[in-house]
Amino acid sequence: MLKVIKGHEKSIADVVRTNLRKINREKCSWLKENSPITPTTDNNHDFYLYDDKKLIGGLLGHIQYGWWHGDCLWIDEGYRGQGYASKLMSQAEIYAEENGLIGIYFETWDFQARPFYEKLGYTVFGEISKENKECIQKTKKGRSIQAL
């Protein structure tokens, strides 16, 4: 049985971030050269997705300036395409609304999930170009995403 758990456990957040970073580093030479594979974490507004006792995904973020900033969304490869990322996003949106936050925003690289966020109603509010053209888009959905 699948369930989403809100919480913050550094060891679980590290698993989610490390798995996403592995994927990102494979696709972006700049990240491979400039970003460590093992992240540091101190967030405390995270959501984890389990299939029984197996961690299959996570949405990690923090509150800043009245916004919930999602900085990592990861779903295990075997569970992708089944709506689980949307389920995590929905939980974050409910959390933001229940806590009176302005909204939600994300950052995504051009090889990641911009169409996914847009499908959920998020809009790009900024793009930051790099020499290597591997960009991030920022989006927001009252709420948004960011592109780097």
C-alpha positions as semicolon CSV with decimal commas, in nm:
position;residue;x (nm);y (nm);z (nm)
1;M;0,000;0,000;0,000
2;L;0,134;0,343;-0,099
3;K;0,136;0,629;0,147
4;V;0,276;0,982;0,162
5;I;0,437;1,090;0,487
6;K;0,518;1,451;0,574
7;G;0,822;1,492;0,786
8;H;1,193;1,541;0,787
9;E;1,445;1,270;0,840
10;K;1,792;1,372;0,729
11;S;1,889;1,019;0,625
12;I;1,580;0,981;0,404
13;A;1,616;1,331;0,258
14;D;1,977;1,243;0,172
15;V;1,860;0,929;-0,016
16;V;1,609;1,135;-0,220
17;R;1,861;1,412;-0,297
18;T;2,143;1,170;-0,379
19;N;1,924;0,971;-0,620
20;L;1,812;1,287;-0,801
21;R;2,168;1,422;-0,812
22;K;2,292;1,098;-0,970
23;I;2,039;1,141;-1,252
24;N;2,114;1,513;-1,291
25;R;2,490;1,462;-1,299
26;E;2,451;1,203;-1,578
27;K;2,268;1,459;-1,793
28;C;2,455;1,780;-1,711
29;S;2,833;1,809;-1,737
30;W;2,834;2,133;-1,537
31;L;2,666;1,961;-1,240
32;K;2,903;1,664;-1,266
33;E;3,199;1,898;-1,235
34;N;3,056;2,146;-0,982
35;S;2,804;1,969;-0,760
36;P;2,880;1,697;-0,505
37;I;2,684;1,374;-0,535
38;T;2,610;1,367;-0,162
39;P;2,411;1,672;-0,055
40;T;2,389;1,855;0,271
41;T;2,038;1,883;0,412
42;D;1,870;2,091;0,676
43;N;1,518;2,117;0,534
44;N;1,221;2,032;0,749
45;H;0,920;2,049;0,517
46;D;0,957;1,726;0,323
47;F;0,720;1,461;0,191
48;Y;0,820;1,096;0,143
49;L;0,640;0,829;-0,058
50;Y;0,656;0,467;0,051
51;D;0,533;0,142;-0,099
52;D;0,493;-0,052;0,224
53;K;0,835;0,005;0,382
54;K;1,026;0,085;0,060
55;L;1,104;0,453;-0,004
56;I;0,997;0,516;-0,365
57;G;0,997;0,895;-0,381
58;G;1,030;1,226;-0,209
59;L;0,954;1,594;-0,242
60;L;1,189;1,806;-0,036
61;G;1,164;2,175;0,036
62;H;1,169;2,460;0,281
63;I;0,976;2,776;0,359
64;Q;1,135;3,105;0,263
65;Y;0,974;3,451;0,247
66;G;0,625;3,306;0,279
67;W;0,672;3,056;-0,006
68;W;0,728;2,680;0,006
69;H;1,035;2,623;-0,213
70;G;1,048;2,272;-0,354
71;D;1,409;2,190;-0,423
72;C;1,399;1,818;-0,497
73;L;1,137;1,585;-0,645
74;W;1,237;1,225;-0,706
75;I;1,041;0,909;-0,790
76;D;1,208;0,568;-0,817
77;E;1,237;0,466;-1,182
78;G;1,009;0,164;-1,141
79;Y;0,726;0,384;-1,011
80;R;0,741;0,671;-1,260
81;G;0,450;0,753;-1,489
82;Q;0,188;0,636;-1,239
83;G;0,086;0,969;-1,087
84;Y;0,298;0,948;-0,773
85;A;0,487;1,273;-0,836
86;S;0,151;1,448;-0,878
87;K;0,038;1,295;-0,548
88;L;0,342;1,439;-0,371
89;M;0,289;1,778;-0,535
90;S;-0,073;1,777;-0,422
91;Q;0,034;1,717;-0,064
92;A;0,278;2,011;-0,079
93;E;0,005;2,236;-0,221
94;I;-0,233;2,136;0,058
95;Y;0,042;2,198;0,313
96;A;0,113;2,546;0,170
97;E;-0,255;2,637;0,169
98;E;-0,320;2,507;0,522
99;N;-0,023;2,706;0,651
100;G;-0,121;3,033;0,484
101;L;0,175;3,043;0,248
102;I;0,173;3,265;-0,062
103;G;0,237;2,966;-0,285
104;I;0,490;2,717;-0,409
105;Y;0,785;2,746;-0,645
106;F;1,040;2,510;-0,793
107;E;1,358;2,515;-0,992
108;T;1,413;2,271;-1,275
109;W;1,686;2,212;-1,530
110;D;1,592;2,209;-1,897
111;F;1,637;1,829;-1,909
112;Q;1,407;1,772;-1,611
113;A;1,036;1,819;-1,548
114;R;0,918;2,155;-1,683
115;P;0,626;1,999;-1,880
116;F;0,522;1,808;-1,566
117;Y;0,500;2,127;-1,359
118;E;0,317;2,313;-1,637
119;K;0,063;2,029;-1,661
120;L;-0,011;2,088;-1,292
121;G;-0,081;2,457;-1,357
122;Y;0,260;2,603;-1,277
123;T;0,401;2,880;-1,495
124;V;0,760;2,979;-1,570
125;F;0,851;3,307;-1,405
126;G;1,218;3,323;-1,492
127;E;1,498;3,159;-1,684
128;I;1,867;3,176;-1,612
129;S;2,089;3,093;-1,909
130;K;2,433;2,943;-1,872
131;E;2,716;2,923;-2,124
132;N;2,656;2,553;-2,170
133;K;2,285;2,614;-2,244
134;E;2,177;2,373;-1,971
135;C;1,922;2,609;-1,820
136;I;1,691;2,619;-1,524
137;Q;1,336;2,742;-1,543
138;K;1,159;2,880;-1,238
139;T;0,790;2,806;-1,210
140;K;0,526;2,919;-0,973
141;K;0,166;2,841;-0,901
142;G;0,041;3,122;-0,697
143;R;0,253;2,878;-0,721
144;S;0,549;2,849;-0,967
145;I;0,875;2,684;-1,104
146;Q;1,221;2,827;-1,169
147;A;1,459;2,745;-1,451
148;L;1,833;2,755;-1,396
